Amino acid sequence: MGQTERGSYVVTALIPIGQQEDSTIEPLPVFENILGFEDNFFRNVTTNLMQASGAAIEAAEEFDRTQSFEPFVEAVDYGVSAELIEALSKLAKGGQETEISVQWSPLARDPEGTPRTIGVKPDHMAALVEATNRLKEPASVTR
């Protein structure tokens, strides 16, 4: 994992997709001796991150249209949290659109219902900041 090009803000992370047939491939540090470790753990983490980020951006767009906080409350079920929303809001803080994207290995099917690209726009900032603040309030989310 590292900076893709000098001066770039693109980060490339290469993550194993499961059991490796090639015994010369070293497991990632800390994960080499974990018994029962799911083959798709790393892909699941990435899938959850993309799904939650997509749900947060959809909630921000709906909030802008309706001024209702309910889309953020519903998005919590998809992994959205105050911390994730805060991180997303920082991506567009400089006034430029930021893109989060993934490219899945052709060795395994693309996960269903997972966006490949998510755009975080400066227009989302107000909704994301509001959601971060409200989700951090102890009693703000009730069903």
Summary of the structure (lengths in Angstrom):
residues: 143
radius of gyration: 17.6
end to end distance: 40.2
largest distance: 54.5
contacts: 327
relative contact order: 0.15
helix: 42%
strand: 8%
